[in-house]
Amino acid sequence: MRLSFLLVFVLLISILAGCSSHGADMPELGQVHGKVTLDGQPLSGVDLLFEPETGRTSRATTQEDGSYSAQYLIDEAGVKVGPTVVRLEWGIDASGPKIPAKYGTKSELKLEVQPGDNVFDIEMKSK
């Protein structure tokens, strides 16, 4: 039993250590932040997915005031530089008004991420 626990612990530490390593294949990132509103009201608990044409998806979750800041890795903020589709969905522990498909499952939101600071406010309309 102890050996199993030790092996699981060592494996977990190895995985976590691997996740925080920034290898030579780390892409150039731009810092992306902004605010999400629906019909002028800030939305809290909405997940944003920043999906580049190739590579890893960055994520963010809105705060009570609707603000967010994208993360590429747990310990690395940003979004891969270049064209990105942005999708919104309610997080696991959050719910609220329906997110219109053009911002969610059939997102029409596109962002050209530049090196440096990128402000991307999303002002959704329900109608």
Secondary structure, DSSP 4 states (H G I P E B T S, - for coil): -HHHHHHHHHHHHHHHHHHH---TTPPPEEEEEEEEEETTEE-SSEEEEEEESSSPPEEEE--TTSEEE-EEETTEE-EESEEEEEEEEE-TT---SPPPGGGTTT--EEEEE-SEEEE--EEE---
